[in-house]
């Protein structure tokens, strides 16, 4: 009997070691992949480097990993809700990507707003007799980031011997914005077939300004739909919060049982899907 018990304990110990080793390997692979993702977002094209943001990928990775372990542990200690803990861990894992995408979107929006005025400044300087390079240098001194940073980098590339078209292509890669692509196309056509570049830039500035005005009107008209989506998404969560404080005993199974956790997971998925669907409906591209 004792011999069979020893064999059983040995088998269980072996299985435990294998499972523990497998978990370690999975965690190590996850951390390695997360580190590579953060490094790629910080250093490669379209990442923080192209947005002139100096961030050490190593420190960013350590902060992300620390939050990945500390925040779920604190949530488990305060709430004991497994769904909330898992959700927080998932959000922390994808948080660097969401942060980079938010910074990129904000930078592109700022660039689009600055572009019409910058084109008018360049056009005015060229009408006064300045060359395109001198006009852009004057515009860079007057404008603010991010537009000033991007055009200043273009001028720096020209100073070190990079061809204007190549520098323009590099800038287009960093800024895949439809408005700027249209400006680049106009400048290339003007250089290839000739024509008054100042008039072309002025026409593009007026076109972009009218486009931005139309986009502003569309945003104003769809603001009510966006607010309705936010309210409809927040209302179930608000009711859940109120009912938890009014009837804590009746709501306790929702937070302390496996069935309740599964229900919360379904609610979270449906909330996210519903909010994304509403935002997709009220988002209109011009």
Secondary structure, DSSP 8 states (H G I E B T S, - for coil): -HHHHHHHHHHHHHHHHHHHHHHHHHHHHHHHHHHHHHHHHHHSTTSTGGGT----HHHHHHHHHHHHHHHHHHHHHHT--HHHHHHHHHHHHHHHHHHHHHHHHHHHHHHHHHHHHHHHHHHHHHHTT--HHHHHHHHHHHS-TTHHHHHHHHHHHHHTT--HHHHHHHHHHH---HHHHHHHHHHHHHHHH---HHHHHHHHHHHHHHHHHHHHHHHHHHHHHHHHHHHHHHHHHHHHHHHHHH-HHHHHHHHHSHHHHHHHHHHHHHHHHHHHHHHHHH----
